[in-house]
Amino acid sequence: AALAFQLTARDDKCNIFKNMDRNEYRTLRQAIIDMVLATEMTKHFEHVSKFVNSINKPLSALEEDSDNIGENDTVKTVLTTAENRILIKRMLIKCADISNPCRELQQCIEG
């Protein structure tokens, strides 16, 4: 990830970050680094456990209690907290990373 940021910054034609202010760039850079690190298999079960406990279990509980009047607000809260958004991004990148070997060999080689 560090090399990708360095290469991008070197050439103004390739610098997709050049119009961002410093705080936006830092936030985006940290999010990208976090997602790259989320693909590290030594932390796999830690990420999955956090996801299950913070997102999956609360949403499953809401599904079971379908008479819950404030259900939409609760779902929105579960899905939009800053920490949970990070967990969702980590799981999405992990799914993309892990799913690649499930493709046909030719697609893996091309990708």
RORO-840806 format. One record per residue: residue number from 1; residue in three letters; chain; z, x, y of N, C-alpha, C in turn. Coordinates in pm, 1 decimal, padded with zeros to 6 digits, always signed. Each point is the difference from the previous one (the first is absolute). Last residue first. Layout:
# RORO-840806
+-----+------+-----+----------+----------+----------+----------+----------+----------+----------+----------+----------+
: seq : type : mol :     n_up :   n_east :  n_north :    ca_up :  ca_east : ca_north :     c_up :   c_east :  c_north :
+-----+------+-----+----------+----------+----------+----------+----------+----------+----------+----------+----------+
: NUM :  ALA :   A :        Z :        X :        Y :        Z :        X :        Y :        Z :        X :        Y :
...
+-----+------+-----+----------+----------+----------+----------+----------+----------+----------+----------+----------+
# end
This chain:
# RORO-840806
+-----+------+-----+----------+----------+----------+----------+----------+----------+----------+----------+----------+
: seq : type : mol :     n_up :   n_east :  n_north :    ca_up :  ca_east : ca_north :     c_up :   c_east :  c_north :
+-----+------+-----+----------+----------+----------+----------+----------+----------+----------+----------+----------+
: 111 :  GLY :   A : -01376.9 : -00661.0 : -01159.9 : +00096.8 : -00033.0 : +00104.4 : +00068.9 : +00119.0 : +00050.9 :
: 110 :  GLU :   A : -00310.4 : +00019.1 : -00371.4 : -00068.1 : -00023.4 : +00127.7 : +00099.4 : -00013.6 : +00113.7 :
: 109 :  ILE :   A : +00161.1 : +00041.1 : -00443.2 : -00064.7 : +00125.5 : +00038.9 : -00065.5 : -00015.7 : +00136.8 :
: 108 :  CYS :   A : +00190.4 : -00378.9 : -00198.8 : +00106.1 : +00095.3 : +00035.2 : -00060.1 : +00129.8 : +00051.1 :
: 107 :  GLN :   A : -00292.9 : -00328.0 : -00169.7 : +00054.4 : -00040.8 : +00129.1 : +00110.1 : +00095.8 : +00045.3 :
: 106 :  GLN :   A : -00183.5 : +00063.9 : -00430.2 : -00099.1 : +00032.3 : +00103.7 : +00049.7 : -00038.0 : +00139.4 :
: 105 :  LEU :   A : +00263.3 : -00115.7 : -00385.6 : +00000.2 : +00143.1 : +00031.1 : -00096.3 : +00034.3 : +00113.2 :
: 104 :  GLU :   A : +00217.5 : -00485.6 : -00011.9 : -00091.4 : +00071.6 : -00087.8 : -00008.3 : +00144.2 : +00046.5 :
: 103 :  ARG :   A : +00451.1 : -00224.8 : +00131.0 : -00142.1 : -00025.7 : +00021.7 : -00082.7 : +00070.3 : -00107.3 :
: 102 :  CYS :   A : +00472.6 : +00049.7 : +00047.8 : -00036.1 : -00119.6 : -00075.9 : -00147.7 : -00036.1 : +00017.4 :
: 101 :  PRO :   A : +00233.6 : +00361.5 : +00236.5 : -00038.9 : +00035.5 : -00137.8 : -00039.2 : -00120.1 : -00085.9 :
: 100 :  ASN :   A : +00149.4 : -00079.8 : +00456.9 : -00125.0 : +00074.9 : -00008.1 : -00039.1 : +00038.8 : -00143.7 :
:  99 :  SER :   A : +00417.8 : -00225.5 : +00157.9 : -00108.7 : -00078.1 : -00059.2 : -00129.0 : +00080.1 : -00016.9 :
:  98 :  ILE :   A : +00406.1 : +00168.3 : +00213.7 : +00015.0 : -00009.9 : -00145.1 : -00118.7 : -00071.4 : -00064.4 :
:  97 :  ASP :   A : +00018.2 : +00041.3 : +00475.1 : +00002.3 : +00132.7 : -00059.7 : +00000.4 : -00007.9 : -00152.3 :
:  96 :  ALA :   A : +00033.8 : -00398.2 : +00255.0 : -00132.9 : +00058.8 : +00016.6 : -00008.1 : +00134.5 : -00070.4 :
:  95 :  CYS :   A : +00418.0 : -00209.1 : +00009.0 : -00093.3 : -00077.0 : -00083.3 : -00140.9 : +00058.2 : +00008.4 :
:  94 :  LYS :   A : +00325.4 : +00182.4 : +00283.3 : +00026.7 : +00037.8 : -00139.1 : -00095.6 : -00074.4 : -00093.8 :
:  93 :  ILE :   A : -00008.4 : -00111.1 : +00452.9 : -00063.1 : +00130.5 : -00020.4 : +00023.5 : +00048.3 : -00142.7 :
:  92 :  LEU :   A : +00206.9 : -00403.4 : +00122.1 : -00145.5 : -00015.5 : +00005.8 : -00070.2 : +00133.0 : -00026.1 :
:  91 :  MET :   A : +00471.1 : -00004.9 : +00034.7 : -00045.2 : -00058.2 : -00125.9 : -00151.5 : -00018.6 : -00001.1 :
:  90 :  ARG :   A : +00201.4 : +00160.1 : +00395.2 : +00015.3 : +00098.0 : -00108.4 : -00053.0 : -00056.0 : -00131.2 :
:  89 :  LYS :   A : +00017.3 : -00290.0 : +00367.8 : -00106.0 : +00100.6 : +00016.0 : +00006.2 : +00104.3 : -00110.7 :
:  88 :  ILE :   A : +00346.1 : -00314.6 : +00013.9 : -00126.3 : -00064.7 : -00039.3 : -00115.4 : +00098.7 : +00011.3 :
:  87 :  LEU :   A : +00421.7 : +00140.3 : +00155.6 : -00000.9 : -00011.8 : -00146.4 : -00130.7 : -00061.4 : -00050.5 :
:  86 :  ILE :   A : +00068.6 : +00017.0 : +00463.9 : -00021.9 : +00134.5 : -00052.7 : -00006.7 : -00003.7 : -00152.1 :
:  85 :  ARG :   A : +00116.1 : -00392.9 : +00213.3 : -00141.7 : +00028.4 : +00025.4 : -00035.9 : +00138.6 : -00052.0 :
:  84 :  ASN :   A : +00450.1 : -00128.7 : -00010.5 : -00077.4 : -00064.5 : -00105.6 : -00150.1 : +00020.6 : +00019.2 :
:  83 :  GLU :   A : +00299.3 : +00164.1 : +00331.1 : +00020.7 : +00071.4 : -00125.9 : -00084.5 : -00059.2 : -00112.6 :
:  82 :  ALA :   A : -00002.0 : -00217.1 : +00423.3 : -00063.2 : +00132.5 : +00006.2 : +00011.1 : +00074.4 : -00132.8 :
:  81 :  THR :   A : -00014.4 : -00532.8 : -00001.8 : +00095.6 : +00100.0 : +00048.3 : -00065.9 : +00137.4 : -00009.5 :
:  80 :  THR :   A : -00215.0 : -00414.7 : -00148.5 : -00031.6 : +00064.9 : +00127.3 : +00105.6 : +00095.7 : +00053.4 :
:  79 :  LEU :   A : +00004.0 : -00284.6 : -00417.9 : -00125.0 : +00075.8 : +00002.5 : -00022.6 : +00079.7 : +00128.2 :
:  78 :  VAL :   A : +00387.6 : -00284.5 : -00068.3 : -00004.5 : +00097.2 : -00110.1 : -00122.4 : +00089.8 : +00013.2 :
:  77 :  THR :   A : +00039.9 : -00358.0 : +00303.5 : +00099.9 : +00103.1 : +00025.5 : -00004.8 : +00108.3 : -00106.9 :
:  76 :  LYS :   A : -00270.1 : -00378.1 : -00057.4 : -00050.2 : +00080.9 : +00112.2 : +00096.7 : +00114.7 : +00029.4 :
:  75 :  VAL :   A : +00134.9 : -00314.8 : -00313.9 : -00110.3 : +00079.8 : -00054.1 : -00053.2 : +00093.6 : +00108.1 :
:  74 :  THR :   A : +00319.0 : -00308.6 : +00136.8 : +00060.6 : +00101.8 : -00085.6 : -00106.2 : +00090.8 : -00059.3 :
:  73 :  ASP :   A : -00136.4 : -00370.9 : +00254.9 : +00063.7 : +00099.5 : +00085.4 : +00059.7 : +00112.7 : -00081.7 :
:  72 :  ASN :   A : -00183.7 : -00364.0 : -00233.8 : -00104.6 : +00074.5 : +00068.7 : +00057.5 : +00107.9 : +00089.9 :
:  71 :  GLU :   A : +00304.8 : -00298.5 : -00225.3 : -00070.3 : +00091.7 : -00089.7 : -00103.7 : +00085.3 : +00072.7 :
:  70 :  GLY :   A : +00366.4 : -00347.3 : +00117.8 : -00046.1 : +00111.4 : +00082.8 : -00081.1 : +00103.0 : -00076.5 :
:  69 :  ILE :   A : +00176.9 : -00388.1 : -00225.2 : -00063.1 : -00049.4 : +00121.6 : -00058.3 : +00113.3 : +00084.1 :
:  68 :  ASN :   A : +00078.8 : -00041.3 : -00545.6 : +00050.1 : +00073.9 : +00115.3 : -00077.1 : -00039.7 : +00125.9 :
:  67 :  ASP :   A : -00066.5 : -00131.0 : -00472.5 : +00050.0 : -00098.9 : +00095.2 : +00051.7 : +00064.6 : +00127.7 :
:  66 :  SER :   A : -00161.3 : +00243.5 : -00394.2 : -00109.7 : -00054.3 : +00080.6 : +00044.6 : -00106.1 : +00099.9 :
:  65 :  ASP :   A : +00193.7 : +00396.2 : -00305.1 : +00068.6 : -00099.7 : +00082.1 : -00100.7 : -00061.8 : +00096.8 :
:  64 :  GLU :   A : -00157.4 : +00330.2 : -00287.6 : +00080.7 : -00082.1 : -00090.2 : +00069.9 : -00112.9 : +00074.4 :
:  63 :  GLU :   A : -00243.2 : +00317.8 : +00246.6 : -00092.6 : -00078.6 : -00080.5 : +00075.4 : -00093.4 : -00093.7 :
:  62 :  LEU :   A : +00240.4 : +00315.9 : +00253.0 : -00049.6 : -00108.5 : +00084.9 : -00092.1 : -00093.1 : -00077.7 :
:  61 :  ALA :   A : +00151.7 : +00386.6 : -00216.2 : +00111.8 : -00092.7 : +00019.4 : -00042.2 : -00117.6 : +00086.4 :
:  60 :  SER :   A : -00304.1 : +00350.3 : -00055.4 : +00013.1 : -00075.9 : -00124.7 : +00111.9 : -00103.0 : +00011.3 :
:  59 :  LEU :   A : -00058.6 : +00302.1 : +00354.3 : -00108.2 : -00098.0 : -00002.0 : +00003.8 : -00084.8 : -00127.1 :
:  58 :  PRO :   A : +00318.2 : +00353.2 : +00046.8 : +00022.2 : -00106.0 : +00099.5 : -00110.1 : -00106.8 : -00000.5 :
:  57 :  LYS :   A : -00057.1 : +00374.3 : -00296.8 : +00113.4 : -00087.2 : -00036.1 : +00025.6 : -00108.7 : +00104.7 :
:  56 :  ASN :   A : -00342.2 : +00325.8 : +00092.2 : -00031.1 : -00084.5 : -00115.1 : +00113.1 : -00096.0 : -00034.1 :
:  55 :  ILE :   A : +00061.3 : +00318.9 : +00360.2 : -00107.5 : -00096.1 : +00024.3 : -00017.8 : -00096.2 : -00116.9 :
:  54 :  SER :   A : +00336.7 : +00355.6 : +00016.2 : -00010.7 : -00043.1 : +00139.6 : -00100.9 : -00109.9 : +00023.1 :
:  53 :  ASN :   A : +00086.6 : +00203.3 : -00439.3 : +00126.2 : -00049.4 : +00055.4 : -00013.3 : -00056.5 : +00141.0 :
:  52 :  VAL :   A : -00380.6 : +00196.4 : -00218.5 : +00048.2 : -00114.5 : -00079.0 : +00124.2 : -00059.9 : +00064.0 :
:  51 :  PHE :   A : -00169.2 : +00395.7 : +00190.3 : -00091.6 : -00111.8 : +00021.0 : +00050.1 : -00125.4 : -00071.0 :
:  50 :  LYS :   A : +00230.6 : +00404.4 : -00070.6 : +00022.8 : -00050.5 : +00136.3 : -00086.8 : -00121.8 : +00027.9 :
:  49 :  SER :   A : -00071.7 : +00218.2 : -00408.5 : +00131.3 : -00064.2 : +00002.8 : +00030.9 : -00058.6 : +00137.6 :
:  48 :  VAL :   A : -00390.1 : +00260.1 : -00052.4 : -00014.3 : -00128.5 : -00069.1 : +00131.6 : -00077.2 : +00004.2 :
:  47 :  HIS :   A : -00000.6 : +00438.9 : +00172.9 : -00079.0 : -00091.1 : +00084.0 : -00011.5 : -00138.2 : -00063.2 :
:  46 :  GLU :   A : +00213.0 : +00333.1 : -00254.5 : +00080.0 : -00027.1 : +00120.6 : -00072.6 : -00099.3 : +00090.2 :
:  45 :  PHE :   A : -00222.9 : +00169.9 : -00376.9 : +00096.6 : -00104.0 : -00036.2 : +00092.3 : -00034.7 : +00115.9 :
:  44 :  HIS :   A : -00330.1 : +00347.8 : +00068.7 : -00059.4 : -00127.8 : -00038.6 : +00104.1 : -00108.5 : -00024.2 :
:  43 :  LYS :   A : +00012.8 : +00490.0 : +00131.8 : +00072.4 : -00104.7 : +00072.8 : -00045.9 : -00140.3 : -00039.4 :
:  42 :  THR :   A : -00199.5 : +00392.5 : -00182.4 : +00143.0 : +00024.8 : -00021.5 : +00085.9 : -00104.7 : +00070.7 :
:  41 :  MET :   A : -00486.5 : +00018.5 : +00042.0 : +00052.4 : -00070.4 : -00117.7 : +00148.6 : +00025.6 : -00026.0 :
:  40 :  GLU :   A : -00299.3 : -00020.9 : +00462.6 : +00066.8 : +00101.7 : -00082.6 : +00071.9 : -00070.0 : -00115.9 :
:  39 :  THR :   A : -00221.7 : -00223.2 : +00368.0 : -00078.3 : +00014.9 : -00122.6 : +00059.5 : +00105.8 : -00093.0 :
:  38 :  ALA :   A : +00173.7 : -00096.7 : +00438.2 : +00033.2 : -00108.8 : -00092.7 : -00078.1 : +00010.3 : -00130.4 :
:  37 :  LEU :   A : -00081.0 : +00289.2 : +00374.8 : +00116.2 : +00041.4 : -00078.6 : +00040.5 : -00106.4 : -00101.9 :
:  36 :  VAL :   A : -00344.4 : -00102.9 : +00299.9 : -00045.1 : +00108.2 : -00088.3 : +00115.1 : +00044.1 : -00089.8 :
:  35 :  MET :   A : +00100.5 : -00314.1 : +00329.2 : -00078.2 : -00059.8 : -00108.2 : -00054.0 : +00106.0 : -00095.4 :
:  34 :  ASP :   A : +00237.5 : +00143.3 : +00382.8 : +00089.0 : -00075.3 : -00089.3 : -00076.3 : -00059.4 : -00117.1 :
:  33 :  ILE :   A : -00245.0 : +00208.6 : +00343.0 : +00071.4 : +00099.3 : -00081.1 : +00091.4 : -00068.9 : -00100.5 :
:  32 :  ILE :   A : -00212.9 : -00275.3 : +00310.1 : -00098.2 : +00057.3 : -00092.4 : +00067.1 : +00101.0 : -00092.0 :
:  31 :  ALA :   A : +00260.5 : -00184.4 : +00343.6 : -00031.7 : -00102.1 : -00100.3 : -00098.4 : +00053.6 : -00103.9 :
:  30 :  GLN :   A : +00107.6 : +00272.8 : +00371.2 : +00114.4 : -00011.4 : -00091.1 : -00027.5 : -00102.2 : -00110.0 :
:  29 :  ARG :   A : -00321.1 : +00043.4 : +00339.3 : +00004.1 : +00121.6 : -00080.7 : +00113.1 : -00006.8 : -00102.2 :
:  28 :  LEU :   A : -00029.6 : -00345.5 : +00319.1 : -00106.9 : -00008.8 : -00098.2 : +00001.6 : +00120.3 : -00093.7 :
:  27 :  THR :   A : +00304.6 : +00003.2 : +00357.1 : +00032.3 : -00109.4 : -00091.6 : -00104.2 : -00010.3 : -00110.9 :
:  26 :  ARG :   A : -00077.4 : +00309.0 : +00347.5 : +00113.6 : +00041.7 : -00083.6 : +00034.5 : -00106.3 : -00104.5 :
:  25 :  TYR :   A : -00328.7 : -00105.7 : +00321.2 : -00048.0 : +00102.8 : -00092.0 : +00111.6 : +00043.6 : -00094.3 :
:  24 :  GLU :   A : +00110.5 : -00294.0 : +00347.6 : -00081.8 : -00068.2 : -00100.8 : -00048.0 : +00099.6 : -00105.4 :
:  23 :  ASN :   A : +00229.2 : +00179.2 : +00368.2 : +00090.1 : -00076.4 : -00087.8 : -00075.6 : -00074.3 : -00109.0 :
:  22 :  ARG :   A : -00249.0 : +00242.0 : +00334.2 : +00077.5 : +00089.6 : -00085.6 : +00090.8 : -00076.0 : -00098.7 :
:  21 :  ASP :   A : -00442.9 : -00247.9 : +00165.5 : +00105.3 : +00072.1 : +00072.0 : +00087.8 : +00072.7 : -00100.4 :
:  20 :  MET :   A : -00528.6 : -00092.2 : -00083.5 : +00134.3 : -00053.8 : -00022.1 : +00099.9 : +00075.0 : +00086.8 :
:  19 :  ASN :   A : -00480.6 : +00090.0 : -00060.1 : +00029.8 : -00101.8 : +00101.7 : +00137.7 : -00063.4 : -00015.6 :
:  18 :  LYS :   A : -00178.7 : +00340.1 : -00308.1 : -00003.2 : +00053.5 : +00136.9 : +00035.3 : -00102.0 : +00107.9 :
:  17 :  PHE :   A : -00046.6 : -00008.4 : -00511.4 : +00128.8 : -00021.0 : +00065.6 : -00002.7 : +00032.0 : +00148.6 :
:  16 :  ILE :   A : -00356.3 : +00066.2 : -00324.8 : +00018.7 : -00145.4 : +00011.9 : +00130.1 : -00033.5 : +00073.3 :
:  15 :  ASN :   A : -00341.3 : +00430.4 : -00036.0 : +00139.5 : -00031.1 : +00029.5 : +00018.4 : -00150.0 : +00026.1 :
:  14 :  CYS :   A : -00415.8 : +00258.2 : -00079.2 : +00066.0 : -00050.5 : -00120.8 : +00141.6 : -00049.5 : +00026.5 :
:  13 :  LYS :   A : -00275.7 : +00196.8 : +00338.2 : -00086.6 : -00103.6 : -00057.3 : +00065.1 : -00065.4 : -00121.8 :
:  12 :  ASP :   A : +00204.4 : +00374.3 : +00220.4 : +00015.4 : -00123.2 : +00077.9 : -00085.4 : -00114.2 : -00055.7 :
:  11 :  ASP :   A : +00217.6 : +00421.4 : -00266.1 : -00130.2 : -00045.1 : +00047.6 : +00014.8 : -00135.4 : +00068.5 :
:  10 :  ARG :   A : +00388.2 : +00226.4 : -00174.6 : -00088.6 : +00110.2 : +00040.1 : -00127.9 : -00045.9 : +00066.5 :
:   9 :  ALA :   A : +00337.8 : -00290.4 : -00206.9 : +00032.3 : +00042.2 : +00136.9 : -00094.0 : +00108.6 : +00051.9 :
:   8 :  THR :   A : -00033.3 : -00157.0 : -00450.9 : -00033.5 : -00108.3 : +00092.8 : +00020.9 : +00044.2 : +00144.5 :
:   7 :  LEU :   A : +00134.9 : +00288.7 : -00345.6 : -00146.0 : -00007.5 : +00008.5 : -00044.8 : -00106.6 : +00098.4 :
:   6 :  GLN :   A : +00461.8 : +00035.3 : -00089.5 : -00048.6 : +00119.5 : +00069.1 : -00151.6 : -00005.4 : +00019.1 :
:   5 :  PHE :   A : +00207.8 : -00338.5 : -00256.9 : +00032.8 : -00015.0 : +00142.3 : -00051.6 : +00119.2 : +00080.9 :
:   4 :  ALA :   A : -00048.6 : +00020.8 : -00464.6 : -00084.5 : -00107.2 : +00052.9 : +00026.2 : -00020.9 : +00148.8 :
:   3 :  LEU :   A : +00275.9 : +00299.3 : -00235.5 : -00132.6 : +00055.8 : +00021.5 : -00094.0 : -00104.4 : +00058.5 :
:   2 :  ALA :   A : +00430.1 : -00139.3 : -00127.5 : +00007.1 : +00087.7 : +00117.0 : -00136.4 : +00058.1 : +00032.6 :
:   1 :  ALA :   A : +00052.7 : -00259.1 : -00390.5 : +00000.0 : -00082.9 : +00119.7 : +00000.0 : +00086.8 : +00125.3 :
+-----+------+-----+----------+----------+----------+----------+----------+----------+----------+----------+----------+
# end
